[in-house]
């Protein structure tokens, strides 16, 4: 868990990008393409998805 410092401003741009990535990943789950590299169509390595659930490409 990340510690929040109430004295430092929130990085809303990063939060919006993260939310957009999650929403895109959910859309990929809905249409059945979540497990595949969006460029090559090859399966994304399971370990990579486990570490980066919003990944769209193989490393």
KALINMO-V261772 format. One record per pair of residues at least 12 apart in sequence whose ideal C-beta (glycine too) atoms are under 10 Angstrom apart, sorted by the first residue. I is the first residue (numbers start at 1). J is the second residue. D is the distance in whole Angstrom. If there is no record, write none. Layout:
i: {I:I}
j: {J:J}
d: {D:D}
//
This chain:
i: {17:18:20:21:21:21:21:21:22:22:23:24:24:24:25:25:25:25:25:25:26:28:28:33:34:34:34:34:34:35:36:36:36:37:37:37:37:38:38:38:39:39:39:40:40:42:42:43:44:44:44:44:45:45:47}
j: {54:54:54:52:53:54:55:56:53:54:54:38:54:56:49:52:53:54:55:56:54:54:56:56:49:53:54:55:56:49:56:57:58:55:56:57:58:55:56:57:56:57:58:57:58:57:58:58:56:57:58:59:58:59:59}
d: {10:8:9:10:9:4:9:8:8:6:9:10:7:7:10:10:6:5:8:8:9:9:8:9:8:9:10:10:9:7:9:10:10:9:7:5:5:10:5:6:8:6:9:8:7:10:7:8:8:7:6:9:6:7:9}
//
